[in-house]
Amino acid sequence: MNGGTAWTLYETRLRRVSAYIHEHLDDELDMEKLAEIACMSSYHWHRIYRAIYGETAAATVKRLRLHRAAGDLVNTRLSVSDIAKRSGYPNLQSFNRIFGSVYGMPPARYRNEGSHTIFEPSTQGRITVLFDVTLRTISPMSLVGVAHRGSYMQIGQAFETLFGTIFARGLAGPDMRMIGIYLDDPDVVDADKLRSYACVTAGEAVAADAPLERRSLEGGEYAVLRHKGPYANMHKAYQWLYAQWLPASGRQLRDTVMFEEYINNPRDVPPTELLTDIYMPLK
């Protein structure tokens, strides 16, 4: 078996395991099953997974379940106990404790006081907090990415496919920036029809063989909002940019896509410390 074939096989196995984890978040994690899907011994597989993704498969599942729970708290009226059950916690106490240790406050308080609430209008109907919005002129960006269709909250699966692929193909570089492109408005398009791309910056020399696709972003002037906090809260920041910042700025939107740049990694920092730059294109 030559090196190229070996890497292709490796990459396919990574993708299968990642897909299985995302599709079975509600099930109890079966480590032997993951090793079976990877067609490797359990002994080796879990070491490989950790080496590539920087966390154990169990840590991935815990992080994804809590991320989904945070989204449910912000965007749905499901009870905290229902969200706890859905997240695989046998009782409310353990869910409260684990969620609080990661998100800095228990779930019921997070629903009412989490960082998403600073983007809510005050009783006077206006948002009174000032946010860190800067104007930046950027050069066009060349990217490679993996397409995602469905809820934006689940784009993490496309990012895992992306990183598994570029790692397996030896394409990863220290200067690659992590970019998310979101083509549809989640307020008007059904969640299962939303289109997005998980991308990294990459020059034309980087081959974009499937599942990678080549994408590009226009240069020009952008308003950039630095968002600090869980990804589950980002939707509110977009609403604030459109409803409050844009009219007050007197600027007009340019007809090209908004995008996000992820400054740090959810595997390395707690959700409350995540930094995301949201780019809004201006004329």
Kinemage of the C-alpha trace (Angstrom):
@kinemage 1
@onewidth
@group {chain A} dominant
@subgroup {mainchain}
@vectorlist {calphas} color= white
{ca met a 1} P 0.000 0.000 0.000
{ca asn a 2} L 1.541 3.335 -0.974
{ca gly a 3} L 1.516 6.383 1.322
{ca gly a 4} L -1.251 8.178 -0.590
{ca thr a 5} L -3.619 5.189 -0.367
{ca ala a 6} L -2.863 4.721 3.333
{ca trp a 7} L -3.724 8.353 4.060
{ca thr a 8} L -6.927 8.153 2.026
{ca leu a 9} L -8.020 5.125 4.028
{ca tyr a 10} L -7.162 6.894 7.271
{ca glu a 11} L -9.088 10.012 6.230
{ca thr a 12} L -12.196 7.971 5.325
{ca arg a 13} L -12.132 6.260 8.714
{ca leu a 14} L -11.858 9.582 10.553
{ca arg a 15} L -14.824 10.914 8.598
{ca arg a 16} L -16.934 7.822 9.379
{ca val a 17} L -16.254 8.079 13.122
{ca ser a 18} L -16.954 11.818 13.199
{ca ala a 19} L -20.235 11.304 11.311
{ca tyr a 20} L -21.269 8.505 13.680
{ca ile a 21} L -20.617 10.639 16.785
{ca his a 22} L -22.682 13.544 15.420
{ca glu a 23} L -25.539 11.297 14.293
{ca his a 24} L -25.727 9.395 17.610
{ca leu a 25} L -25.353 12.201 20.138
{ca asp a 26} L -28.446 10.949 21.974
{ca asp a 27} L -27.045 7.430 22.364
{ca glu a 28} L -24.663 6.197 25.009
{ca leu a 29} L -21.154 6.386 23.596
{ca asp a 30} L -19.821 2.931 22.778
{ca met a 31} L -16.026 3.118 22.516
{ca glu a 32} L -15.783 -0.373 21.018
{ca lys a 33} L -18.308 0.597 18.347
{ca leu a 34} L -16.201 3.640 17.380
{ca ala a 35} L -13.123 1.455 17.082
{ca glu a 36} L -15.132 -0.990 14.960
{ca ile a 37} L -16.260 1.839 12.638
{ca ala a 38} L -12.621 2.933 12.366
{ca cys a 39} L -11.611 -0.687 11.564
{ca met a 40} L -8.854 -0.519 14.160
{ca ser a 41} L -8.183 -1.995 17.560
{ca ser a 42} L -9.670 0.003 20.413
{ca tyr a 43} L -6.179 0.205 21.926
{ca his a 44} L -4.772 2.149 18.972
{ca trp a 45} L -7.855 3.950 17.747
{ca his a 46} L -8.466 6.110 20.810
{ca arg a 47} L -4.839 7.226 20.884
{ca ile a 48} L -5.042 8.201 17.209
{ca tyr a 49} L -8.324 10.079 17.745
{ca arg a 50} L -6.849 12.039 20.625
{ca ala a 51} L -3.638 12.795 18.711
{ca ile a 52} L -5.588 14.200 15.754
{ca tyr a 53} L -8.456 16.015 17.480
{ca gly a 54} L -6.707 17.052 20.708
{ca glu a 55} L -9.342 15.461 22.942
{ca thr a 56} L -10.816 12.024 23.647
{ca ala a 57} L -13.958 10.867 21.856
{ca ala a 58} L -15.772 11.050 25.226
{ca ala a 59} L -14.706 14.710 25.594
{ca thr a 60} L -15.983 15.409 22.053
{ca val a 61} L -19.401 13.947 22.884
{ca lys a 62} L -19.631 15.884 26.168
{ca arg a 63} L -18.663 19.150 24.421
{ca leu a 64} L -21.145 18.614 21.554
{ca arg a 65} L -23.999 17.722 23.914
{ca leu a 66} L -23.380 20.813 26.060
{ca his a 67} L -23.108 22.994 22.931
{ca arg a 68} L -26.485 21.669 21.771
{ca ala a 69} L -27.924 22.166 25.273
{ca ala a 70} L -26.756 25.805 25.279
{ca gly a 71} L -28.488 26.292 21.914
{ca asp a 72} L -31.688 24.723 23.258
{ca leu a 73} L -31.605 27.031 26.290
{ca val a 74} L -31.193 30.137 24.116
{ca asn a 75} L -33.425 29.229 21.172
{ca thr a 76} L -36.190 26.936 22.479
{ca arg a 77} L -38.679 26.743 25.328
{ca leu a 78} L -37.765 23.183 26.261
{ca ser a 79} L -37.602 22.717 30.027
{ca val a 80} L -34.180 22.403 31.623
{ca ser a 81} L -35.025 18.855 32.760
{ca asp a 82} L -35.959 17.853 29.168
{ca ile a 83} L -32.697 19.362 27.884
{ca ala a 84} L -30.785 17.470 30.610
{ca lys a 85} L -32.368 14.153 29.528
{ca arg a 86} L -31.644 14.870 25.878
{ca ser a 87} L -28.032 15.629 26.806
{ca gly a 88} L -27.587 12.211 28.408
{ca tyr a 89} L -27.632 13.255 32.079
{ca pro a 90} L -29.565 10.921 34.373
{ca asn a 91} L -30.642 13.697 36.737
{ca leu a 92} L -30.951 17.460 36.820
{ca gln a 93} L -28.346 17.868 39.558
{ca ser a 94} L -25.531 16.328 37.516
{ca phe a 95} L -26.553 18.358 34.420
{ca asn a 96} L -26.619 21.578 36.471
{ca arg a 97} L -23.179 20.831 37.887
{ca ile a 98} L -21.496 19.857 34.596
{ca phe a 99} L -23.118 22.670 32.568
{ca gly a 100} L -22.188 25.208 35.256
{ca ser a 101} L -18.579 24.032 35.361
{ca val a 102} L -18.240 24.593 31.599
{ca tyr a 103} L -20.478 27.628 30.950
{ca gly a 104} L -19.831 29.463 34.213
{ca met a 105} L -23.430 29.352 35.503
{ca pro a 106} L -26.201 26.737 35.857
{ca pro a 107} L -28.508 26.233 32.846
{ca ala a 108} L -31.608 28.056 34.159
{ca arg a 109} L -29.506 31.131 34.957
{ca tyr a 110} L -27.697 30.870 31.616
{ca arg a 111} L -31.072 30.974 29.830
{ca asn a 112} L -31.912 34.269 31.578
{ca glu a 113} L -28.495 35.874 32.036
{ca gly a 114} L -26.044 34.301 29.540
{ca ser a 115} L -23.970 36.468 27.222
{ca his a 116} L -26.719 36.271 24.547
{ca thr a 117} L -28.912 38.490 26.766
{ca ile a 118} L -26.650 41.531 26.303
{ca phe a 119} L -27.867 41.657 22.692
{ca glu a 120} L -31.527 41.836 23.776
{ca pro a 121} L -33.285 45.229 23.600
{ca ser a 122} L -33.788 46.994 26.933
{ca thr a 123} L -37.258 47.885 28.231
{ca gln a 124} L -36.998 51.058 26.099
{ca gly a 125} L -36.628 48.840 23.044
{ca arg a 126} L -32.974 49.695 22.437
{ca ile a 127} L -29.785 47.834 23.226
{ca thr a 128} L -27.796 50.160 25.428
{ca val a 129} L -24.476 48.291 25.573
{ca leu a 130} L -21.753 49.352 23.138
{ca phe a 131} L -19.980 46.495 21.374
{ca asp a 132} L -16.524 46.196 19.953
{ca val a 133} L -17.168 46.949 16.259
{ca thr a 134} L -14.218 48.024 14.114
{ca leu a 135} L -13.972 48.856 10.404
{ca arg a 136} L -11.424 46.773 8.511
{ca thr a 137} L -10.342 46.719 4.888
{ca ile a 138} L -9.180 43.252 3.923
{ca ser a 139} L -7.640 41.588 0.874
{ca pro a 140} L -9.570 38.840 -0.962
{ca met a 141} L -9.212 35.444 0.723
{ca ser a 142} L -8.680 32.081 -0.949
{ca leu a 143} L -10.145 29.175 1.043
{ca val a 144} L -10.754 25.462 0.994
{ca gly a 145} L -13.789 24.161 2.823
{ca val a 146} L -16.371 21.464 3.425
{ca ala a 147} L -20.049 22.138 2.667
{ca his a 148} L -22.621 21.789 5.442
{ca arg a 149} L -26.386 21.651 4.993
{ca gly a 150} L -28.584 21.943 8.058
{ca ser a 151} L -28.612 23.800 11.355
{ca tyr a 152} L -25.708 26.208 11.758
{ca met a 153} L -25.352 24.840 15.299
{ca gln a 154} L -24.098 21.595 13.710
{ca ile a 155} L -21.406 23.027 11.421
{ca gly a 156} L -18.875 21.527 13.835
{ca gln a 157} L -19.240 18.247 11.959
{ca ala a 158} L -18.088 19.906 8.731
{ca phe a 159} L -15.115 21.436 10.582
{ca glu a 160} L -14.150 18.000 11.902
{ca thr a 161} L -14.330 16.570 8.378
{ca leu a 162} L -12.246 19.528 7.169
{ca phe a 163} L -9.532 19.113 9.798
{ca gly a 164} L -9.474 15.322 9.519
{ca thr a 165} L -9.022 15.701 5.747
{ca ile a 166} L -6.293 18.350 5.756
{ca phe a 167} L -4.448 16.476 8.519
{ca ala a 168} L -4.635 13.139 6.693
{ca arg a 169} L -3.451 14.750 3.437
{ca gly a 170} L -0.596 16.615 5.112
{ca leu a 171} L -2.033 19.996 4.072
{ca ala a 172} L -2.271 21.615 7.517
{ca gly a 173} L -0.228 24.782 7.962
{ca pro a 174} L 0.395 26.975 11.020
{ca asp a 175} L -0.955 30.119 9.316
{ca met a 176} L -4.331 28.665 8.314
{ca arg a 177} L -7.216 30.767 9.657
{ca met a 178} L -10.541 29.133 10.554
{ca ile a 179} L -13.497 30.667 8.666
{ca gly a 180} L -17.249 29.942 8.638
{ca ile a 181} L -19.393 31.126 5.697
{ca tyr a 182} L -23.174 31.232 6.205
{ca leu a 183} L -25.279 31.712 3.071
{ca asp a 184} L -28.839 31.778 4.466
{ca asp a 185} L -30.760 33.681 7.140
{ca pro a 186} L -31.859 31.218 9.862
{ca asp a 187} L -34.846 33.469 10.643
{ca val a 188} L -36.357 32.879 7.190
{ca val a 189} L -34.920 29.562 5.942
{ca asp a 190} L -35.835 26.194 7.495
{ca ala a 191} L -32.990 24.768 9.602
{ca asp a 192} L -32.602 21.642 7.430
{ca lys a 193} L -32.132 23.799 4.296
{ca leu a 194} L -29.497 26.201 5.673
{ca arg a 195} L -26.273 26.254 3.622
{ca ser a 196} L -22.852 26.940 5.091
{ca tyr a 197} L -19.158 26.141 4.631
{ca ala a 198} L -16.466 25.239 7.162
{ca cys a 199} L -13.235 26.649 5.737
{ca val a 200} L -9.586 27.425 6.263
{ca thr a 201} L -7.453 29.920 4.378
{ca ala a 202} L -5.367 28.149 1.739
{ca gly a 203} L -3.524 29.304 -1.368
{ca glu a 204} L -4.196 28.051 -4.865
{ca ala a 205} L -1.363 25.510 -4.471
{ca val a 206} L -3.437 23.501 -1.960
{ca ala a 207} L -5.393 20.807 -3.822
{ca ala a 208} L -9.158 20.867 -3.182
{ca asp a 209} L -10.144 17.262 -3.929
{ca ala a 210} L -13.494 16.043 -2.503
{ca pro a 211} L -14.806 16.516 0.114
{ca leu a 212} L -12.873 19.817 -0.048
{ca glu a 213} L -14.204 22.636 -2.223
{ca arg a 214} L -12.519 25.857 -3.172
{ca arg a 215} L -14.220 29.060 -1.940
{ca ser a 216} L -13.231 32.710 -1.900
{ca leu a 217} L -14.168 35.842 0.012
{ca glu a 218} L -14.224 39.325 -1.467
{ca gly a 219} L -11.807 41.929 -0.221
{ca gly a 220} L -12.990 45.410 0.733
{ca glu a 221} L -14.358 47.118 3.816
{ca tyr a 222} L -16.138 45.190 6.571
{ca ala a 223} L -17.636 46.040 9.944
{ca val a 224} L -16.179 43.499 12.355
{ca leu a 225} L -17.862 42.634 15.645
{ca arg a 226} L -15.673 40.774 18.164
{ca his a 227} L -17.993 38.326 19.940
{ca lys a 228} L -16.865 36.682 23.176
{ca gly a 229} L -18.823 33.709 24.435
{ca pro a 230} L -20.532 30.478 23.348
{ca tyr a 231} L -21.301 29.900 19.664
{ca ala a 232} L -24.919 29.217 20.706
{ca asn a 233} L -25.282 32.968 21.406
{ca met a 234} L -24.029 34.291 18.058
{ca his a 235} L -27.456 34.582 16.441
{ca lys a 236} L -28.305 37.463 18.796
{ca ala a 237} L -25.129 39.314 17.810
{ca tyr a 238} L -26.193 39.198 14.143
{ca gln a 239} L -29.604 40.600 15.033
{ca trp a 240} L -27.928 43.431 16.953
{ca leu a 241} L -25.625 44.255 14.013
{ca tyr a 242} L -28.551 44.490 11.575
{ca ala a 243} L -31.106 46.141 13.838
{ca gln a 244} L -28.935 48.517 15.868
{ca trp a 245} L -25.417 49.049 14.562
{ca leu a 246} L -26.153 49.283 10.835
{ca pro a 247} L -28.902 51.978 11.006
{ca ala a 248} L -26.876 54.009 13.518
{ca ser a 249} L -23.717 53.786 11.385
{ca gly a 250} L -25.327 55.318 8.290
{ca arg a 251} L -23.502 52.695 6.185
{ca gln a 252} L -24.946 50.395 3.513
{ca leu a 253} L -24.447 46.675 3.021
{ca arg a 254} L -22.418 45.354 0.102
{ca asp a 255} L -23.980 42.427 -1.773
{ca thr a 256} L -21.599 39.681 -0.695
{ca val a 257} L -21.570 37.137 2.123
{ca met a 258} L -20.968 37.747 5.811
{ca phe a 259} L -18.482 35.399 7.416
{ca glu a 260} L -16.996 34.491 10.783
{ca glu a 261} L -13.380 33.991 11.803
{ca tyr a 262} L -12.739 31.800 14.827
{ca ile a 263} L -9.848 33.245 16.798
{ca asn a 264} L -9.473 30.340 19.220
{ca asn a 265} L -10.578 26.717 19.400
{ca pro a 266} L -13.469 25.206 21.402
{ca arg a 267} L -11.196 22.283 22.260
{ca asp a 268} L -8.676 24.594 23.936
{ca val a 269} L -10.808 27.134 25.822
{ca pro a 270} L -14.161 27.037 27.676
{ca pro a 271} L -17.233 28.326 25.760
{ca thr a 272} L -17.267 31.575 27.768
{ca glu a 273} L -13.785 32.426 26.390
{ca leu a 274} L -14.458 31.714 22.703
{ca leu a 275} L -13.593 34.669 20.457
{ca thr a 276} L -15.280 35.098 17.070
{ca asp a 277} L -15.004 37.985 14.614
{ca ile a 278} L -18.223 38.510 12.620
{ca tyr a 279} L -17.552 40.286 9.293
{ca met a 280} L -20.347 42.379 7.732
{ca pro a 281} L -19.532 43.677 4.211
{ca leu a 282} L -19.975 47.419 3.650
{ca lys a 283} L -20.193 49.562 0.514
